[in-house]
Amino acid sequence: MADTARLLRAYADAISRHDWPGLRAVLDDAAQVTLLHTGERFDPDGFVAFNRDYPGGWELHVEEVVDGGDRGVLRARVEQGGETFHVATFASTAPSSGRLADVVEVWTEAVAPHPERA
């Protein structure tokens, strides 16, 4: 059984440090990365390029990692230019390589509570 939590932590660490070879190293060669909120799909090299070329300075902070064996979830927040965004990353591992194979990121902006529920 793969240690998906370890892989997701390495994934987040590589993105946080802007370590693009390190990010590529945790992705299976046949990996598909989907940004659910935009519908974009990337192969491993395309996803690395997307992150490498993303404009502005940003910081990723891991909030939680859940390991379900060959599936896992990473919850993090990203701060950029005074704004905060949240991301949940769902991933599975490829049995053949033991690296991340199917990755889905779900992004949202931080928003204030509805006034009636504040």
Residue pairs with C-beta under 8 A, 6 or more apart in sequence:
1 69
1 70
2 69
2 70
2 93
2 95
2 98
3 67
4 67
4 68
4 69
4 70
4 71
4 72
4 91
4 92
4 93
4 100
5 65
5 66
5 67
5 72
6 67
7 26
7 72
7 91
7 93
7 99
7 100
8 65
8 67
8 72
8 73
8 74
8 89
8 91
8 100
9 62
9 65
9 74
10 22
10 25
10 26
11 23
11 26
11 27
11 74
11 89
11 91
11 100
11 103
12 60
12 62
12 65
12 74
12 76
12 89
13 19
13 22
14 20
14 22
14 23
14 25
14 26
15 23
15 51
15 60
16 59
16 60
16 61
16 62
18 51
18 52
20 48
20 51
20 52
23 47
23 48
23 51
24 44
24 45
24 48
25 99
26 99
26 100
27 33
27 44
27 47
27 48
27 99
27 100
27 103
28 44
28 93
28 94
28 96
28 97
28 99
28 100
28 101
29 44
29 97
30 94
30 101
31 43
31 44
31 47
31 94
31 99
31 100
31 101
31 102
31 103
32 41
32 42
32 43
32 101
32 102
32 103
33 41
33 42
33 43
33 44
33 46
33 47
33 103
33 104
33 105
34 40
34 41
34 42
34 103
34 104
34 105
35 41
35 42
35 105
35 107
36 104
36 105
36 106
36 107
37 106
37 107
37 108
40 50
42 50
47 103
56 80
56 81
57 80
57 81
58 78
58 79
58 80
59 78
59 79
59 80
60 76
60 77
60 78
61 76
61 77
61 78
61 79
62 74
62 75
62 76
63 75
63 76
63 77
64 73
64 74
64 75
65 72
65 73
65 74
65 75
66 72
66 73
70 92
70 93
70 95
71 90
71 91
71 92
71 93
72 90
72 91
72 92
73 88
73 89
73 90
73 91
74 87
74 88
74 89
74 91
75 86
75 87
75 88
75 89
76 86
76 87
76 89
77 84
77 85
77 86
77 87
77 110
78 84
78 85
78 86
78 87
79 85
83 109
83 110
84 109
84 110
85 107
85 108
85 109
85 110
86 107
86 108
86 109
86 110
87 105
87 106
87 107
87 108
88 105
88 106
89 103
89 104
89 105
89 106
90 103
90 104
90 105
90 106
91 100
91 101
91 102
91 103
91 104
92 100
92 101
92 102
93 99
93 100
93 101
94 100
94 101
112 118
